[in-house]
């Protein structure tokens, strides 16, 4: 069979993979703290025992867009947005340390401080667990102060401080679960320069118009690849008819 058929088939497959990246970005356009993924395609020669004679398309996800999203006020005590660069240290359900910019926090029935991704927020002393409180305040440096249940307004207690870090972007990678980790697996030291804005939330940095244009472009490319496969099949049938005559 004509090798052009395989080249077109691989191109169509890679177009679909590229569309999946942009579709995931669009699906998270309203997700708090979401960072969009980049997508690119390049030609990849096929190496074998001899010199490469064909070049196939290959879609890649070269990295993540770390630009900050739009910060909007909420007035909620448990909402925080990072100012500029930096990350909040958290722990996933498997006990693994991950990093997030999702600052929509809540207190679960056991008193553990979690965000909307169900990650446990880490403090200087480990996972943050709060006693019963009447009022809670989070300072720009991440310090959590509460008025305990039944206590007077002037009886404030400092519970813990949200652990915030700022590792080099080149060390950060997004996993298949959408959480960020350091690629070298080494511990990241706290950075006192990272601060938060209480009562605000950072939105997604996805540009929906740009994502839609990219999806439309990939869709057109997919149609061209399918047409090429159809043409290759027709050419093959024509050759078979000539050989039979």
Protein Blocks (a to p, Z undefined) as FASTA:
>chain_A
ZZklmmmmmmmmmmmmmmmmmmmmmmmmmgghiacddddddddddddfbdcfbdcddddd
fbccfbdcddddehiakbccdehjaddddddfkopacddfbfbdcddfkopacdfkopac
ddfkocadddddfbdcddfkopacdddehiafklccdfbdcddddddfklpccdfkopac
dfklpacdddfkbccdehiacddfbdfklmmmmmmmmmmmmmmmmmmmmmmmmmmmmmmm
mmmZZ
